[in-house]
Amino acid sequence: MWYKQLRNLSLAGFLLGFALVPFRSPALDPNQSVFQYNCLSWSGHNGLPVNNVYAIAQTKDGYLWLGTSIGLLRFDGVDFTLVGAPPASELRNTRITCLSPAHDGGLWFGLEHSAYGLHDGGGGWFRWKKSTR
């Protein structure tokens, strides 16, 4: 009987001690200002040439790539650069709806109902193929 009372008393002491001891929970870094945690919205007012973005990917070099209705945009954290699109004369449209980084540093892209291909990450497009539909 005294064993049960001792066990209950020690359990209550442990729980009370655990509740009273302050512990750090993972949260925002207290060394930084709350204003350092923000979300920016990009639009035509701050450099984005179009307001509809259909796909986003990041390559190993740190660039963000945006698939839009006017082609492929590269974002370096400050400026948007229109890289271009495959020739529109041979395709149904130039709306890039999917992006995926390639293992060699390039960028796979897919056009809506039209084609897919690989951008070399440097100066130009290559290896694009029209859909057979």
N, CA and C of each residue as an Amber inpcrd file, in Angstrom:
protein
   399
   0.8150000  -1.1830000   0.0000000   0.0000000   0.0000000   0.0000000
   0.8670000   1.2590000   0.0000000   1.8680000   1.2860000   0.8350000
   2.7470000   2.4500000   0.8900000   3.5070000   2.6030000  -0.4280000
   3.7000000   1.4860000  -1.1590000   4.3940000   1.5160000  -2.4460000
   3.5760000   2.3000000  -3.4740000   2.2440000   2.1060000  -3.4910000
   1.3560000   2.8250000  -4.4140000   1.3470000   4.3180000  -4.1040000
   1.3020000   4.6620000  -2.8210000   1.2910000   6.0700000  -2.4310000
   2.5980000   6.7530000  -2.8260000   3.7110000   6.0490000  -2.6330000
   5.0150000   6.5990000  -3.0050000   5.1110000   6.7870000  -4.5200000
   4.6110000   5.8060000  -5.2570000   4.6170000   5.8920000  -6.7240000
   3.7540000   7.0560000  -7.1980000   2.5630000   7.2200000  -6.6720000
   1.6600000   8.3110000  -7.0510000   2.2460000   9.6720000  -6.6830000
   2.8700000   9.7400000  -5.5030000   3.4820000  10.9830000  -5.0580000
   4.6650000  11.3610000  -5.9590000   5.4870000  10.3890000  -6.3020000
   6.6330000  10.6810000  -7.1830000   6.1650000  11.0560000  -8.5870000
   5.1100000  10.4250000  -9.0780000   4.5540000  10.7720000 -10.3910000
   3.9910000  12.1920000 -10.3750000   3.2850000  12.5570000  -9.3130000
   2.7330000  13.9050000  -9.1940000   3.8560000  14.9320000  -9.0980000
   4.9130000  14.6180000  -8.3750000   6.0640000  15.5170000  -8.2770000
   6.7550000  15.7020000  -9.6130000   6.8990000  14.6160000 -10.3590000
   7.5180000  14.7050000 -11.6840000   6.6860000  15.5800000 -12.6160000
   5.3770000  15.3790000 -12.6430000   4.5080000  16.1710000 -13.5100000
   4.4950000  17.6400000 -13.1000000   4.4800000  17.9060000 -11.8040000
   4.5140000  19.2800000 -11.3240000   5.8440000  19.9370000 -11.6770000
   6.9360000  19.2160000 -11.4920000   8.2570000  19.7470000 -11.8590000
   8.3640000  20.0030000 -13.3550000   7.8330000  19.1100000 -14.1610000
   7.8580000  19.2790000 -15.6120000   7.0390000  20.4950000 -16.0350000
   5.9160000  20.7260000 -15.3610000   5.0560000  21.8600000 -15.7030000
   5.6690000  23.1870000 -15.2840000   6.4520000  23.1920000 -14.2340000
   7.0180000  24.4310000 -13.7250000   8.3630000  24.7940000 -14.3480000
   9.0620000  23.8260000 -14.9020000  10.3770000  24.0900000 -15.4970000
  10.1720000  24.6720000 -16.8930000  10.6950000  25.8640000 -17.1290000
  10.5400000  26.4530000 -18.4640000  11.4030000  25.7070000 -19.4780000
  10.8660000  25.5500000 -20.6410000  11.6230000  24.9200000 -21.7180000
  11.4280000  25.7290000 -22.9840000  12.3970000  25.6360000 -23.8830000
  12.3270000  26.3850000 -25.1430000  11.6500000  25.5290000 -26.1950000
  10.6700000  26.0790000 -26.7800000  10.0190000  25.3860000 -27.8890000
  10.5150000  26.0050000 -29.1860000  10.5710000  25.2340000 -30.2550000
  11.0140000  25.8080000 -31.5270000  10.0070000  26.8410000 -32.0280000
  10.4830000  28.0160000 -32.3040000   9.6270000  29.1030000 -32.7870000
  10.4910000  30.0600000 -33.5900000  10.0630000  31.2780000 -33.7290000
  10.8440000  32.2870000 -34.4260000  12.1290000  32.5760000 -33.6720000
  13.1650000  32.9000000 -34.3960000  14.4470000  33.2260000 -33.8010000
  14.3170000  34.5360000 -33.0210000  14.5580000  34.5350000 -31.7110000
  14.3880000  35.7570000 -30.9290000  15.4410000  36.8200000 -31.2380000
  16.5080000  36.4530000 -31.9300000  17.5540000  37.4090000 -32.2780000
  17.2060000  38.2360000 -33.5150000  16.1260000  37.8860000 -34.1860000
  15.7320000  38.6080000 -35.3900000  14.4200000  39.3550000 -35.1460000
  14.2680000  40.4360000 -35.8540000  13.0520000  41.2230000 -35.7640000
  11.9050000  40.4920000 -36.4550000  10.7050000  40.6870000 -35.9700000
   9.5450000  40.0780000 -36.5970000   9.3550000  40.6060000 -38.0260000
   9.8940000  41.7970000 -38.3140000   9.7650000  42.3690000 -39.6470000
  10.6880000  41.6990000 -40.6640000  11.6090000  40.8440000 -40.2020000
  12.4570000  40.0960000 -41.1210000  11.7200000  38.8830000 -41.6760000
  10.6190000  38.5270000 -41.0670000   9.8000000  37.4230000 -41.5480000
   8.6010000  38.0080000 -42.2730000   8.7020000  38.1040000 -43.5660000
   7.5850000  38.6470000 -44.3270000   7.4670000  37.9200000 -45.6520000
   6.3860000  38.1470000 -46.2930000   6.1150000  37.5270000 -47.5850000
   5.8900000  38.6510000 -48.5900000   6.6610000  38.6260000 -49.6580000
   6.5120000  39.6470000 -50.6880000   5.5890000  39.1560000 -51.7850000
   4.8270000  40.0280000 -52.3040000   3.9640000  39.7430000 -53.4300000
   4.4960000  40.5110000 -54.6310000   4.7730000  39.8010000 -55.7080000
   5.3330000  40.4350000 -56.8980000   4.2360000  40.6490000 -57.9240000
   4.2600000  41.7940000 -58.5590000   3.2910000  42.1170000 -59.6100000
   3.9640000  43.0540000 -60.6000000   3.1750000  43.6180000 -61.4880000
   3.7070000  44.5610000 -62.4630000   4.2970000  45.8040000 -61.8280000
   3.8560000  46.1220000 -60.6280000   4.3680000  47.3080000 -59.9390000
   5.8190000  47.1660000 -59.5120000   6.2660000  45.9340000 -59.3010000
   7.6510000  45.7610000 -58.8850000   8.4450000  44.8470000 -59.8160000
   8.0990000  44.8350000 -61.0940000   8.9530000  44.2060000 -62.0870000
   8.4640000  42.9460000 -62.7660000   7.4500000  42.3000000 -62.2570000
   6.9510000  41.0860000 -62.8990000   6.1890000  41.4750000 -64.1620000
   6.6330000  41.0050000 -65.3540000   6.0140000  41.4620000 -66.5960000
   4.5820000  40.9740000 -66.8230000   4.1790000  39.8860000 -66.1790000
   2.8080000  39.3740000 -66.2930000   2.3200000  39.0350000 -64.8860000
   1.0160000  38.9790000 -64.7100000   0.4880000  38.6650000 -63.3840000
   0.0970000  37.2070000 -63.2180000   0.1130000  36.4190000 -64.2850000
  -0.2280000  35.0030000 -64.1920000   1.0290000  34.1580000 -64.2830000
   1.3310000  33.4450000 -63.2090000   2.4590000  32.5200000 -63.1700000
   1.8770000  31.1190000 -63.0250000   2.2430000  30.2220000 -63.9410000
   1.6660000  28.8800000 -63.9680000   2.5780000  27.8180000 -63.3720000
   3.8770000  28.0930000 -63.2790000   4.8140000  27.1100000 -62.7420000
   6.0190000  27.8340000 -62.1510000   6.5820000  27.2450000 -61.0980000
   7.7750000  27.7970000 -60.4410000   8.7380000  26.6550000 -60.1680000
  10.0200000  26.8920000 -60.4180000  11.0640000  25.9180000 -60.0900000
  12.3270000  26.6730000 -59.7180000  13.1740000  26.0320000 -58.9430000
  14.4670000  26.6160000 -58.5770000  15.5620000  25.6680000 -59.0210000
  16.5700000  26.2160000 -59.7010000  17.6890000  25.4040000 -60.1670000
  18.8310000  25.4600000 -59.1550000  19.8390000  24.6250000 -59.3780000
  20.9640000  24.5110000 -58.4530000  21.7210000  25.8190000 -58.2710000
  21.7110000  26.6730000 -59.2670000  22.4240000  27.9430000 -59.1680000
  21.6580000  28.9890000 -58.3490000  20.4620000  28.6580000 -57.8640000
  19.7080000  29.5440000 -56.9890000  18.6500000  30.3840000 -57.6740000
  18.6230000  30.3850000 -59.0020000  17.6190000  31.1720000 -59.7110000
  16.2380000  30.5490000 -59.5410000  15.2290000  31.4090000 -59.4560000
  13.8430000  30.9660000 -59.5380000  13.4000000  31.1440000 -60.9790000
  12.7470000  30.1400000 -61.5230000  12.2510000  30.1780000 -62.8930000
  10.7340000  30.1610000 -62.8370000  10.1130000  31.0300000 -63.6130000
   8.6590000  31.1540000 -63.6250000   8.1290000  30.8380000 -65.0160000
   7.1660000  29.9480000 -65.0810000   6.4920000  29.6510000 -66.3320000
   5.2740000  30.5390000 -66.4630000   5.1970000  31.3080000 -67.5310000
   4.1110000  32.2690000 -67.7190000   3.5200000  32.1230000 -69.1170000
   2.5470000  32.9560000 -69.4230000   1.9240000  32.9340000 -70.7470000
   2.8210000  33.5550000 -71.8110000   3.7930000  34.3510000 -71.4230000
   4.6900000  34.9600000 -72.4090000   6.0130000  34.2080000 -72.5360000
   6.1850000  33.1470000 -71.7590000   7.4060000  32.3600000 -71.8320000
   8.0300000  32.1580000 -70.4630000   9.3220000  31.9870000 -70.4650000
  10.0620000  31.6700000 -69.2620000  10.7310000  32.9110000 -68.6850000
  10.5310000  33.1260000 -67.3740000  11.1580000  34.2440000 -66.6750000
  12.1600000  33.7000000 -65.6670000  13.2830000  34.3990000 -65.5270000
  14.2780000  34.0500000 -64.5110000  14.3000000  35.1580000 -63.4690000
  14.2530000  34.7740000 -62.2030000  14.2580000  35.7360000 -61.1090000
  15.4880000  35.4990000 -60.2520000  16.3030000  36.5450000 -60.0590000
  17.5360000  36.4200000 -59.2870000  17.3980000  36.9490000 -57.8650000
  16.1890000  37.2690000 -57.4430000  15.9580000  37.8260000 -56.1190000
  15.6900000  39.3110000 -56.1590000  16.0510000  39.9460000 -57.2810000
  15.8390000  41.3860000 -57.4470000  15.1040000  41.6780000 -58.7440000
  15.6130000  41.1390000 -59.8480000  15.0690000  41.4510000 -61.1740000
  14.5140000  40.2170000 -61.8670000  13.4910000  40.4450000 -62.6860000
  12.9270000  39.4150000 -63.5490000  13.5170000  39.5940000 -64.9460000
  13.9510000  38.4970000 -65.5590000  14.4910000  38.5400000 -66.9130000
  13.6750000  37.6000000 -67.7850000  13.1260000  38.1140000 -68.8720000
  12.3980000  37.2770000 -69.8130000  13.4220000  36.5230000 -70.6470000
  13.4640000  35.2170000 -70.4600000  14.4170000  34.3830000 -71.1900000
  13.8810000  34.0760000 -72.5770000  12.5800000  33.9240000 -72.7000000
  11.9720000  33.6750000 -73.9930000  11.1140000  32.4340000 -73.9770000
  10.8050000  31.9660000 -75.1710000   9.9760000  30.7770000 -75.3440000
  10.3540000  30.1190000 -76.6550000   9.9940000  28.8600000 -76.8340000
  10.2030000  28.2250000 -78.1380000   9.4260000  28.9810000 -79.2070000
   9.7760000  28.7890000 -80.4630000   9.1180000  29.5480000 -81.5430000
   7.6070000  29.3280000 -81.5700000   6.8510000  30.4030000 -81.4220000
   5.3970000  30.3190000 -81.3690000   4.7840000  29.9260000 -82.7030000
   5.4710000  30.1710000 -83.7980000   4.9210000  29.8520000 -85.1130000
   4.7350000  28.3530000 -85.3080000   5.4930000  27.5420000 -84.6000000
   5.4080000  26.0990000 -84.7680000   4.5950000  25.4160000 -83.6800000
   4.0960000  26.1640000 -82.7000000   3.4110000  25.5740000 -81.5630000
   2.0030000  26.1280000 -81.4190000   1.1800000  25.4320000 -80.6480000
  -0.1860000  25.8950000 -80.4070000  -0.2030000  27.1420000 -79.5280000
   0.6670000  27.1990000 -78.5140000   0.7810000  28.3680000 -77.6400000
   2.1390000  28.3410000 -76.9530000   2.4510000  29.3970000 -76.2330000
   3.7340000  29.4740000 -75.5260000   3.5500000  29.5480000 -74.0100000
   2.3830000  29.1500000 -73.5160000   2.1250000  29.1710000 -72.0790000
   2.8560000  27.9960000 -71.4190000   3.8300000  28.3250000 -70.5750000
   4.6020000  27.2930000 -69.8730000   3.8590000  26.9420000 -68.6000000
   3.4150000  25.6800000 -68.5140000   2.5860000  25.2640000 -67.3890000
   3.2920000  24.3310000 -66.4150000   4.4760000  23.8440000 -66.7590000
   5.2110000  23.0110000 -65.8060000   6.7150000  23.1800000 -66.0030000
   7.4370000  23.1330000 -64.8910000   8.8900000  23.2940000 -64.8740000
   9.4900000  22.2750000 -63.9250000  10.6940000  21.8180000 -64.2610000
  11.4110000  20.9130000 -63.3720000  12.9060000  21.0520000 -63.6360000
  13.7120000  21.2380000 -62.5890000  15.1570000  21.3570000 -62.7930000
  15.7390000  20.0500000 -63.3270000  16.6480000  20.1570000 -64.2750000
  17.3480000  18.9870000 -64.8140000  18.5850000  18.7140000 -63.9600000
  19.0430000  17.4820000 -63.9740000  20.1980000  17.1110000 -63.1560000
  21.4760000  17.8180000 -63.5910000  21.5840000  18.1510000 -64.8700000
  22.8100000  18.7740000 -65.3780000  22.7940000  20.2970000 -65.2900000
  21.7750000  20.8670000 -64.6610000  21.7100000  22.3100000 -64.4970000
  20.7360000  23.0000000 -65.4230000  20.1770000  22.3010000 -66.3690000
  19.1820000  22.8950000 -67.2500000  17.8120000  22.8990000 -66.5890000
  16.7940000  23.1400000 -67.3980000  15.4370000  23.2400000 -66.8810000
  14.4630000  22.6210000 -67.8750000  13.7540000  21.5830000 -67.4350000
  12.6970000  21.0050000 -68.2620000  11.4800000  21.9080000 -68.1950000
  10.8070000  22.0540000 -69.3310000   9.5940000  22.8650000 -69.3750000
   8.5280000  22.1300000 -70.1620000   7.2910000  22.4590000 -69.8750000
   6.1710000  21.9010000 -70.6080000   5.2170000  23.0020000 -70.9900000
   4.7720000  22.9790000 -72.2440000   3.8150000  23.9740000 -72.7290000
   2.4180000  23.3820000 -72.7070000   1.4520000  24.2230000 -72.4520000
   0.0690000  23.7670000 -72.3600000  -0.3980000  23.1560000 -73.6800000
  -0.7710000  21.8910000 -73.6650000  -1.3110000  21.1570000 -74.8200000
  -0.4340000  21.2710000 -76.0630000   0.8730000  21.3730000 -75.9230000
   1.6470000  21.6910000 -77.1060000   2.9640000  20.9430000 -77.2040000
   3.8880000  21.1660000 -76.2920000   5.2280000  20.6290000 -76.4460000
   5.9220000  20.5610000 -75.0940000   7.0810000  19.9600000 -75.1040000
   7.9440000  19.9450000 -73.9440000   9.3730000  20.0670000 -74.4280000
  10.2660000  20.3880000 -73.5250000  11.6420000  20.5210000 -73.9410000
  12.5590000  20.8150000 -72.7760000  13.7820000  21.1670000 -73.1210000
  14.8060000  21.4330000 -72.1260000  15.4990000  22.7370000 -72.4590000
  15.5420000  23.6280000 -71.4970000  16.2950000  24.8720000 -71.6460000
  17.6690000  24.5890000 -71.0610000  18.7160000  24.9990000 -71.7430000
  20.0740000  24.6400000 -71.3130000  20.5660000  25.4290000 -70.1150000
  19.8010000  26.3950000 -69.6310000  20.2150000  27.1900000 -68.4930000
  21.1280000  28.3360000 -68.8770000  21.5750000  28.3620000 -70.0960000
  22.4570000  29.4220000 -70.5580000  21.7610000  30.2990000 -71.5680000
  22.2140000  30.2230000 -72.8090000  21.7440000  31.1590000 -73.8060000
  20.5370000  30.7660000 -74.6100000  20.2000000  29.4890000 -74.7230000
  19.1210000  29.2060000 -75.6460000  18.3330000  27.9640000 -75.3420000
  17.3300000  27.7560000 -76.1790000  16.4700000  26.5840000 -76.0650000
  17.0640000  25.4700000 -76.8970000  16.8090000  24.2550000 -76.5090000
  17.1290000  23.1310000 -77.3630000  16.3240000  21.9230000 -76.9250000
  16.2800000  20.9410000 -77.7620000  15.5620000  19.6910000 -77.5340000
  14.1060000  19.9060000 -77.1500000  13.3410000  20.5770000 -77.9620000
  11.9260000  20.6750000 -77.6910000  11.1860000  19.8160000 -78.6970000
  10.0680000  19.2690000 -78.2970000   9.3320000  18.3400000 -79.1270000
   7.8500000  18.6860000 -79.0800000   7.2380000  18.7370000 -80.2660000
   5.8070000  19.0200000 -80.3320000   5.0340000  17.7810000 -79.9010000
   3.8800000  18.0190000 -79.2980000   3.0060000  16.9450000 -78.8960000
   2.4010000  16.2850000 -80.1290000   2.0950000  14.9990000 -80.0360000
   1.5240000  14.2660000 -81.1620000   0.0110000  14.2830000 -81.1460000
  -0.6010000  14.9830000 -80.1740000  -2.0650000  15.0430000 -80.1150000
  -2.6290000  15.9270000 -81.1610000
